[in-house]
Amino acid sequence: MAQRLLVVVLNTPLENAAAPLAQAAVAAAMGTTTEVVFTGDSGVIAVAGAAAGESAGDGTDRSLHDLIHDAAQAGVVFRMCSPAVARFGDDLIAEIREVVGAAWLVSRVMDPETVTLTY
């Protein structure tokens, strides 16, 4: 059984991002090492202020950023890919632990101990 879950958020717009983020939070709460990487068009989610203005979509008044914060508290490690930083800027939410490049992403995806979900 895989030891790590990697959630690659690539083409998911802000209004649809709650589901993969909630799944990551559940995986972390279940004890799975869980990482989320924002890349491509979805890099905007990690820009400061963007997720704060979007509903978490869970029937509460919480924002998408609240969901990200809760997932980080549950143990999810959030990263941003360097091309997305080049595209959207480096004013990122505090939950982004690291900016990574293609080599990091490819090495994680190819690791036999990692299951990758892409959104």
C-alpha positions, -999 to +999 in steps of 0.1 A: +000+000+000+012+035-008+026+056+020+020+090+004-009+108-013+001+136-038-028+158-049-019+178-080-043+207-085-037+217-121-068+227-140-093+233-111-108+267-109-113+284-075-150+275-074-143+238-078-112+235-056-130+225-023-134+188-032-097+179-038-087+200-008-112+183+015-100+149+002-065+158+011-075+169+046-094+136+051-063+116+039-041+135+063-065+130+092-064+093+084-027+093+090-016+094+053+014+116+044-004+141+022+009+168-001-009+192-024+008+210-053-008+239-070+003+242-106-009+254-140-041+275-140-048+264-104-018+282-092-040+312-086-056+294-057-024+299-037-021+336-044-028+356-012-064+368-011-078+346-040-090+317-019-102+340+009-129+354-015-142+320-025-167+299-006-155+266+008-187+252-007-195+232+024-227+249+034-210+272+059-197+307+057-161+295+056-138+304+027-117+282+005-087+296+024-102+284+057-104+249+041-067+252+031-058+264+066-077+235+082-061+210+059-026+223+068-035+220+105-045+184+098-010+178+083-014+184+046+018+200+031+011+226+005+035+234-023+034+257-054+052+249-086+077+275-098+061+281-132+029+291-114+048+315-092+063+330-124+028+334-138+009+345-108+035+361-085+051+352-052+025+368-029+014+334-016-008+322+013+011+313+044+002+276+041+026+272+011+056+255+026+078+254-005+080+263-042+091+233-062+101+226-098+094+200-124+121+176-111+105+175-076+071+168-091+083+141-115+103+124-087+072+123-064+049+111-091+073+083-101+078+072-065+062+037-061+052+047-025+030+076-038-005+076-052-012+107-073-046+123-078-048+150-104-075+176-106 
